[in-house]
Amino acid sequence: MHKMVVFAKAKPDQVEAVAKWYDETHIPDMLAVPGLITAERHAMMTVKQPEGLPQWDFMVVYEFEGADPMVALANLGKAQVPLSDLMESTQTLSIVGISQGVRTEA
């Protein structure tokens, strides 16, 4: 399964409000987009961070179905899911991981 990982930062004193927005609004909106099948929101705990990167508050992992992640990304672009004005949107990083092997579990 292909995954998209999003690192996001809330505006000062807005972490709880953004967490609520993710859970109640954004994640349901995203999962309504054809091709997106799961979402998990995580709080961030930085272990090691290169200089110059923001101190993100959230990591959200979305999972795509299908062989081509571009289909889900195109659907996402068409959906134009709104973002919260409580976030530092210029600090957001989105990365898509394209599955290249068998999922291995312990």
C-alpha positions as a Markdown table, in Angstrom:
| # | Residue | x | y | z |
|---|---|---|---|---|
| 1 | Met | 0.0 | 0.0 | 0.0 |
| 2 | His | 1.2 | 3.5 | -0.8 |
| 3 | Lys | 1.3 | 6.0 | 2.0 |
| 4 | Met | 1.3 | 9.8 | 2.3 |
| 5 | Val | 2.8 | 11.3 | 5.4 |
| 6 | Val | 2.0 | 14.9 | 6.3 |
| 7 | Phe | 3.9 | 16.8 | 8.9 |
| 8 | Ala | 2.0 | 19.9 | 10.2 |
| 9 | Lys | 2.4 | 22.7 | 12.6 |
| 10 | Ala | -0.3 | 24.5 | 14.5 |
| 11 | Lys | -0.3 | 28.2 | 15.1 |
| 12 | Pro | 0.8 | 29.2 | 18.6 |
| 13 | Asp | -1.7 | 28.0 | 21.3 |
| 14 | Gln | -3.8 | 26.1 | 18.7 |
| 15 | Val | -2.5 | 22.5 | 19.0 |
| 16 | Glu | -5.7 | 21.2 | 20.7 |
| 17 | Ala | -8.0 | 23.0 | 18.2 |
| 18 | Val | -6.0 | 21.6 | 15.3 |
| 19 | Ala | -6.1 | 18.1 | 16.8 |
| 20 | Lys | -9.9 | 18.4 | 17.1 |
| 21 | Trp | -10.2 | 19.8 | 13.5 |
| 22 | Tyr | -8.1 | 16.8 | 12.2 |
| 23 | Asp | -10.2 | 14.3 | 14.0 |
| 24 | Glu | -13.7 | 15.8 | 13.4 |
| 25 | Thr | -13.3 | 17.5 | 10.0 |
| 26 | His | -10.2 | 17.0 | 8.0 |
| 27 | Ile | -9.7 | 13.2 | 8.3 |
| 28 | Pro | -13.3 | 12.4 | 7.5 |
| 29 | Asp | -13.1 | 14.8 | 4.5 |
| 30 | Met | -9.9 | 13.1 | 3.3 |
| 31 | Leu | -11.4 | 9.6 | 3.7 |
| 32 | Ala | -14.3 | 10.7 | 1.5 |
| 33 | Val | -11.8 | 11.1 | -1.4 |
| 34 | Pro | -11.8 | 8.0 | -3.6 |
| 35 | Gly | -8.6 | 6.1 | -3.2 |
| 36 | Leu | -7.8 | 7.2 | 0.4 |
| 37 | Ile | -8.6 | 4.3 | 2.7 |
| 38 | Thr | -7.0 | 5.0 | 6.1 |
| 39 | Ala | -5.7 | 7.8 | 8.2 |
| 40 | Glu | -3.9 | 8.0 | 11.5 |
| 41 | Arg | -3.0 | 11.2 | 13.4 |
| 42 | His | 0.0 | 11.2 | 15.6 |
| 43 | Ala | 1.5 | 13.8 | 18.0 |
| 44 | Met | 5.2 | 14.4 | 17.3 |
| 45 | Met | 8.1 | 13.5 | 19.6 |
| 46 | Thr | 11.3 | 14.7 | 18.0 |
| 47 | Val | 14.3 | 12.4 | 18.5 |
| 48 | Lys | 16.8 | 14.0 | 16.1 |
| 49 | Gln | 16.1 | 17.0 | 13.8 |
| 50 | Pro | 18.4 | 18.7 | 11.3 |
| 51 | Glu | 18.7 | 22.5 | 11.7 |
| 52 | Gly | 16.3 | 24.6 | 9.8 |
| 53 | Leu | 13.3 | 22.3 | 9.9 |
| 54 | Pro | 10.1 | 23.3 | 11.8 |
| 55 | Gln | 9.1 | 21.7 | 15.1 |
| 56 | Trp | 6.0 | 19.9 | 13.8 |
| 57 | Asp | 3.1 | 19.2 | 16.0 |
| 58 | Phe | 1.4 | 16.5 | 14.0 |
| 59 | Met | 2.2 | 13.6 | 11.7 |
| 60 | Val | -0.7 | 12.2 | 9.7 |
| 61 | Val | -0.3 | 9.0 | 7.7 |
| 62 | Tyr | -2.8 | 8.3 | 4.9 |
| 63 | Glu | -3.0 | 5.0 | 3.0 |
| 64 | Phe | -3.9 | 4.8 | -0.7 |
| 65 | Glu | -5.6 | 1.8 | -2.4 |
| 66 | Gly | -4.7 | 0.7 | -5.9 |
| 67 | Ala | -1.6 | 0.2 | -7.9 |
| 68 | Asp | -1.1 | 3.8 | -8.9 |
| 69 | Pro | -0.9 | 6.5 | -6.1 |
| 70 | Met | -1.3 | 9.2 | -8.7 |
| 71 | Val | -5.0 | 8.2 | -9.1 |
| 72 | Ala | -5.7 | 9.0 | -5.4 |
| 73 | Leu | -3.6 | 12.2 | -5.6 |
| 74 | Ala | -5.5 | 13.3 | -8.7 |
| 75 | Asn | -8.8 | 12.7 | -6.8 |
| 76 | Leu | -7.4 | 14.6 | -3.9 |
| 77 | Gly | -6.6 | 17.6 | -6.1 |
| 78 | Lys | -10.1 | 17.5 | -7.6 |
| 79 | Ala | -11.7 | 17.4 | -4.1 |
| 80 | Gln | -9.9 | 20.6 | -2.9 |
| 81 | Val | -10.3 | 19.6 | 0.7 |
| 82 | Pro | -10.1 | 22.8 | 2.8 |
| 83 | Leu | -7.3 | 23.4 | 5.3 |
| 84 | Ser | -7.6 | 25.0 | 8.7 |
| 85 | Asp | -6.5 | 28.6 | 9.2 |
| 86 | Leu | -5.3 | 27.5 | 12.7 |
| 87 | Met | -2.3 | 25.9 | 11.0 |
| 88 | Glu | 1.1 | 27.3 | 9.9 |
| 89 | Ser | 0.4 | 26.1 | 6.3 |
| 90 | Thr | 3.8 | 27.3 | 5.0 |
| 91 | Gln | 5.4 | 24.8 | 7.4 |
| 92 | Thr | 3.5 | 21.7 | 6.2 |
| 93 | Leu | 5.5 | 18.9 | 4.5 |
| 94 | Ser | 3.7 | 16.2 | 2.6 |
| 95 | Ile | 5.6 | 13.1 | 1.3 |
| 96 | Val | 4.2 | 10.1 | -0.7 |
| 97 | Gly | 5.9 | 6.7 | -0.2 |
| 98 | Ile | 5.4 | 4.4 | -3.1 |
| 99 | Ser | 5.2 | 0.8 | -2.1 |
| 100 | Gln | 8.0 | -1.3 | -3.5 |
| 101 | Gly | 7.7 | -4.6 | -1.7 |
| 102 | Val | 5.8 | -7.0 | 0.5 |
| 103 | Arg | 4.6 | -5.7 | 3.8 |
| 104 | Thr | 6.5 | -7.6 | 6.6 |
| 105 | Glu | 5.2 | -8.0 | 10.1 |
| 106 | Ala | 6.8 | -9.4 | 13.2 |
